[in-house]
Amino acid sequence: MAARTITLHAFRAGTGKTTLLANIAVSLTQQGKRIGIVDADVHAPGLHILFGLPNPRPTLNDYLWDEARLDEIVARFQDDRLPHEIIAVPASSQLDDILRMLREGFDCSLLYTGLRALGERHQLDYLLVDTPPGFHSEALIIAIASNLVLITLPPDEQDLAGTLLLLDAIRRRGEPPTFLLLNKLPAQHGPYGESLVREARARYGLEVMGSVHYEEGVAHLASRGVFALQHPQHPWSQHIDQVAARILDFDFQPGILP
């Protein structure tokens, strides 16, 4: 079976989607799954920092410009606390590469081909893809080609209003299975934010894959590691485990990756 592709997307930066992706990847790995992560947020790459990976050339950027082979851009995250390594494809953090991406974009067909080959070559169960936030055409194309899209949504009115527009933009291109992933919920809404979950369902007509409260310890870590790996028994990490469990239970259908 081909790796199931899960895209995390958001209306704007700052929703915590990259942090959530890293922690979900760890949780799925802790549960015995073989995981790949791809930093397709080529305008503001950050996954390599969370996992403490070097960011040498070549990277995903070079592959997307058809200047490197897939096997040249793969990094491996290994930790004794995990049963398997995590296969990672970092994006370049070099300013010139980021500016070139903003000018030129990239060929999404190369990304599709690379995702499928990456999953097959490393026998992955799931591929988690981080995208540029907003309405970049590449991000929307990645989303509609995925087996599952998770829209990261904090309880901020800018995000709440903007997500309506984002969902409309995605639906105009296709109908990928899409769920909300509520993040940074204030403590006064309770550990699961039941009222916010009900409001989100009513407002967007979508189910909620999970709700994750704001955690000072995650903020204090400041991307110097993956919180769920360092504190697997913490209540915040257990919320991440619940999101991972729902992903494992999800009835994946074939996507449109070639």
C-alpha positions as a Python dict, from the first residue, in 0.01 Angstrom:
ca = {
    (1, 'M'): (0, 0, 0),
    (2, 'A'): (123, 350, -87),
    (3, 'A'): (200, 590, 197),
    (4, 'R'): (-102, 794, 302),
    (5, 'T'): (-29, 1165, 247),
    (6, 'I'): (-147, 1409, 515),
    (7, 'T'): (-113, 1781, 452),
    (8, 'L'): (-119, 2037, 732),
    (9, 'H'): (-230, 2377, 613),
    (10, 'A'): (-347, 2707, 764),
    (11, 'F'): (-482, 3045, 663),
    (12, 'R'): (-177, 3228, 798),
    (13, 'A'): (152, 3177, 977),
    (14, 'G'): (166, 3139, 1353),
    (15, 'T'): (-108, 2879, 1395),
    (16, 'G'): (137, 2616, 1518),
    (17, 'K'): (95, 2378, 1224),
    (18, 'T'): (465, 2296, 1197),
    (19, 'T'): (490, 2222, 1568),
    (20, 'L'): (177, 2007, 1549),
    (21, 'L'): (311, 1821, 1246),
    (22, 'A'): (638, 1739, 1422),
    (23, 'N'): (462, 1614, 1734),
    (24, 'I'): (206, 1410, 1540),
    (25, 'A'): (493, 1252, 1344),
    (26, 'V'): (661, 1151, 1670),
    (27, 'S'): (335, 1014, 1814),
    (28, 'L'): (267, 803, 1505),
    (29, 'T'): (625, 674, 1515),
    (30, 'Q'): (588, 589, 1884),
    (31, 'Q'): (290, 379, 1782),
    (32, 'G'): (504, 177, 1544),
    (33, 'K'): (430, 351, 1214),
    (34, 'R'): (693, 440, 959),
    (35, 'I'): (671, 812, 903),
    (36, 'G'): (809, 1061, 655),
    (37, 'I'): (795, 1439, 693),
    (38, 'V'): (832, 1685, 408),
    (39, 'D'): (893, 2057, 461),
    (40, 'A'): (710, 2200, 162),
    (41, 'D'): (679, 2532, 347),
    (42, 'V'): (961, 2651, 128),
    (43, 'H'): (897, 3018, 208),
    (44, 'A'): (953, 2974, 583),
    (45, 'P'): (1114, 2633, 647),
    (46, 'G'): (1138, 2512, 1005),
    (47, 'L'): (1096, 2136, 1044),
    (48, 'H'): (1473, 2084, 1039),
    (49, 'I'): (1503, 2306, 1348),
    (50, 'L'): (1246, 2111, 1550),
    (51, 'F'): (1426, 1785, 1473),
    (52, 'G'): (1777, 1926, 1508),
    (53, 'L'): (1868, 1832, 1152),
    (54, 'P'): (2146, 1998, 954),
    (55, 'N'): (2036, 2203, 658),
    (56, 'P'): (2309, 2148, 400),
    (57, 'R'): (2267, 2145, 24),
    (58, 'P'): (2097, 1984, -152),
    (59, 'T'): (1746, 2017, -9),
    (60, 'L'): (1389, 1987, -131),
    (61, 'N'): (1437, 2313, -317),
    (62, 'D'): (1706, 2161, -537),
    (63, 'Y'): (1489, 1859, -611),
    (64, 'L'): (1193, 2080, -705),
    (65, 'W'): (1417, 2278, -938),
    (66, 'D'): (1528, 1947, -1091),
    (67, 'E'): (1882, 2005, -967),
    (68, 'A'): (1915, 1708, -728),
    (69, 'R'): (1801, 1348, -698),
    (70, 'L'): (1552, 1236, -435),
    (71, 'D'): (1804, 1019, -251),
    (72, 'E'): (2036, 1320, -215),
    (73, 'I'): (1787, 1528, -15),
    (74, 'V'): (1669, 1272, 242),
    (75, 'A'): (1769, 1317, 607),
    (76, 'R'): (1705, 1073, 891),
    (77, 'F'): (1599, 1156, 1244),
    (78, 'Q'): (1697, 883, 1488),
    (79, 'D'): (1633, 868, 1861),
    (80, 'D'): (1660, 579, 2106),
    (81, 'R'): (1311, 662, 2233),
    (82, 'L'): (1159, 584, 1893),
    (83, 'P'): (1113, 238, 1739),
    (84, 'H'): (1194, 367, 1389),
    (85, 'E'): (1378, 655, 1233),
    (86, 'I'): (1175, 937, 1081),
    (87, 'I'): (1252, 1007, 717),
    (88, 'A'): (1277, 1382, 662),
    (89, 'V'): (1299, 1602, 356),
    (90, 'P'): (1403, 1952, 471),
    (91, 'A'): (1367, 2269, 268),
    (92, 'S'): (1647, 2517, 229),
    (93, 'S'): (1688, 2788, 492),
    (94, 'Q'): (1923, 2988, 269),
    (95, 'L'): (1787, 3334, 188),
    (96, 'D'): (1873, 3317, -181),
    (97, 'D'): (1683, 2988, -214),
    (98, 'I'): (1378, 3125, -32),
    (99, 'L'): (1374, 3434, -253),
    (100, 'R'): (1408, 3218, -563),
    (101, 'M'): (1111, 3011, -451),
    (102, 'L'): (906, 3326, -402),
    (103, 'R'): (998, 3440, -755),
    (104, 'E'): (973, 3112, -943),
    (105, 'G'): (760, 2872, -739),
    (106, 'F'): (806, 2505, -822),
    (107, 'D'): (669, 2226, -1037),
    (108, 'C'): (409, 2042, -829),
    (109, 'S'): (434, 1736, -1055),
    (110, 'L'): (791, 1688, -933),
    (111, 'L'): (669, 1700, -574),
    (112, 'Y'): (396, 1443, -648),
    (113, 'T'): (650, 1211, -807),
    (114, 'G'): (889, 1259, -517),
    (115, 'L'): (627, 1192, -249),
    (116, 'R'): (522, 866, -409),
    (117, 'A'): (881, 753, -463),
    (118, 'L'): (976, 851, -107),
    (119, 'G'): (690, 647, 38),
    (120, 'E'): (769, 342, -172),
    (121, 'R'): (1146, 353, -128),
    (122, 'H'): (1128, 377, 251),
    (123, 'Q'): (810, 169, 294),
    (124, 'L'): (638, 452, 478),
    (125, 'D'): (292, 429, 630),
    (126, 'Y'): (230, 803, 637),
    (127, 'L'): (382, 1112, 480),
    (128, 'L'): (317, 1438, 664),
    (129, 'V'): (359, 1748, 450),
    (130, 'D'): (398, 2102, 584),
    (131, 'T'): (280, 2372, 341),
    (132, 'P'): (315, 2748, 301),
    (133, 'P'): (17, 2909, 474),
    (134, 'G'): (-245, 3096, 280),
    (135, 'F'): (-343, 3089, -83),
    (136, 'H'): (-19, 3003, -264),
    (137, 'S'): (-119, 2795, -563),
    (138, 'E'): (139, 2527, -481),
    (139, 'A'): (-3, 2484, -130),
    (140, 'L'): (-359, 2449, -258),
    (141, 'I'): (-252, 2197, -522),
    (142, 'I'): (-65, 1994, -258),
    (143, 'A'): (-377, 1998, -40),
    (144, 'I'): (-620, 1872, -303),
    (145, 'A'): (-378, 1594, -403),
    (146, 'S'): (-356, 1462, -45),
    (147, 'N'): (-537, 1175, 119),
    (148, 'L'): (-619, 1396, 418),
    (149, 'V'): (-598, 1770, 488),
    (150, 'L'): (-579, 1910, 841),
    (151, 'I'): (-649, 2282, 871),
    (152, 'T'): (-480, 2420, 1180),
    (153, 'L'): (-703, 2672, 1351),
    (154, 'P'): (-638, 2872, 1672),
    (155, 'P'): (-929, 3060, 1834),
    (156, 'D'): (-837, 3399, 1691),
    (157, 'E'): (-1092, 3594, 1489),
    (158, 'Q'): (-842, 3664, 1209),
    (159, 'D'): (-784, 3291, 1168),
    (160, 'L'): (-1153, 3206, 1210),
    (161, 'A'): (-1256, 3447, 935),
    (162, 'G'): (-963, 3368, 707),
    (163, 'T'): (-1018, 2994, 729),
    (164, 'L'): (-1360, 3036, 565),
    (165, 'L'): (-1186, 3191, 266),
    (166, 'L'): (-916, 2925, 265),
    (167, 'L'): (-1167, 2642, 265),
    (168, 'D'): (-1353, 2806, -22),
    (169, 'A'): (-1027, 2831, -219),
    (170, 'I'): (-953, 2462, -161),
    (171, 'R'): (-1307, 2354, -257),
    (172, 'R'): (-1289, 2547, -582),
    (173, 'R'): (-997, 2323, -682),
    (174, 'G'): (-1112, 1989, -541),
    (175, 'E'): (-1271, 1809, -249),
    (176, 'P'): (-998, 1640, -45),
    (177, 'P'): (-1104, 1491, 292),
    (178, 'T'): (-1061, 1792, 519),
    (179, 'F'): (-1076, 1824, 897),
    (180, 'L'): (-1008, 2102, 1144),
    (181, 'L'): (-729, 2077, 1399),
    (182, 'L'): (-793, 2328, 1677),
    (183, 'N'): (-479, 2456, 1844),
    (184, 'K'): (-369, 2689, 2123),
    (185, 'L'): (-702, 2670, 2303),
    (186, 'P'): (-710, 2882, 2620),
    (187, 'A'): (-741, 2702, 2952),
    (188, 'Q'): (-1080, 2856, 3029),
    (189, 'H'): (-1234, 2646, 2751),
    (190, 'G'): (-1147, 2323, 2932),
    (191, 'P'): (-901, 2053, 2832),
    (192, 'Y'): (-1089, 1963, 2513),
    (193, 'G'): (-1250, 2295, 2427),
    (194, 'E'): (-1593, 2139, 2378),
    (195, 'S'): (-1768, 2470, 2316),
    (196, 'L'): (-1510, 2576, 2057),
    (197, 'V'): (-1536, 2238, 1888),
    (198, 'R'): (-1914, 2281, 1856),
    (199, 'E'): (-1873, 2633, 1723),
    (200, 'A'): (-1613, 2521, 1467),
    (201, 'R'): (-1832, 2239, 1342),
    (202, 'A'): (-2127, 2474, 1299),
    (203, 'R'): (-1925, 2752, 1138),
    (204, 'Y'): (-1730, 2545, 885),
    (205, 'G'): (-1942, 2234, 836),
    (206, 'L'): (-1638, 2019, 908),
    (207, 'E'): (-1549, 1767, 1174),
    (208, 'V'): (-1268, 1837, 1418),
    (209, 'M'): (-981, 1589, 1412),
    (210, 'G'): (-855, 1709, 1748),
    (211, 'S'): (-827, 2000, 1988),
    (212, 'V'): (-499, 2095, 2152),
    (213, 'H'): (-477, 2348, 2432),
    (214, 'Y'): (-210, 2613, 2473),
    (215, 'E'): (84, 2474, 2670),
    (216, 'E'): (347, 2697, 2829),
    (217, 'G'): (602, 2416, 2815),
    (218, 'V'): (571, 2394, 2436),
    (219, 'A'): (618, 2769, 2407),
    (220, 'H'): (916, 2757, 2644),
    (221, 'L'): (1080, 2483, 2436),
    (222, 'A'): (1079, 2736, 2149),
    (223, 'S'): (1127, 2476, 1873),
    (224, 'R'): (1445, 2340, 2034),
    (225, 'G'): (1306, 1989, 2008),
    (226, 'V'): (979, 1799, 1983),
    (227, 'F'): (777, 1826, 2303),
    (228, 'A'): (597, 1491, 2269),
    (229, 'L'): (931, 1313, 2240),
    (230, 'Q'): (1075, 1481, 2548),
    (231, 'H'): (756, 1460, 2756),
    (232, 'P'): (548, 1167, 2624),
    (233, 'Q'): (333, 1139, 2939),
    (234, 'H'): (245, 1508, 2958),
    (235, 'P'): (-127, 1589, 2911),
    (236, 'W'): (-43, 1802, 2605),
    (237, 'S'): (139, 1507, 2447),
    (238, 'Q'): (-157, 1285, 2526),
    (239, 'H'): (-378, 1522, 2328),
    (240, 'I'): (-137, 1478, 2038),
    (241, 'D'): (-165, 1100, 2084),
    (242, 'Q'): (-542, 1133, 2052),
    (243, 'V'): (-503, 1315, 1721),
    (244, 'A'): (-265, 1042, 1603),
    (245, 'A'): (-515, 775, 1711),
    (246, 'R'): (-787, 940, 1502),
    (247, 'I'): (-553, 946, 1204),
    (248, 'L'): (-486, 575, 1252),
    (249, 'D'): (-861, 509, 1262),
    (250, 'F'): (-936, 724, 957),
    (251, 'D'): (-1066, 540, 650),
    (252, 'F'): (-819, 664, 392),
    (253, 'Q'): (-928, 671, 30),
    (254, 'P'): (-694, 698, -268),
    (255, 'G'): (-575, 1051, -336),
    (256, 'I'): (-492, 1191, -677),
    (257, 'L'): (-116, 1167, -654),
    (258, 'P'): (-3, 1012, -983),
}
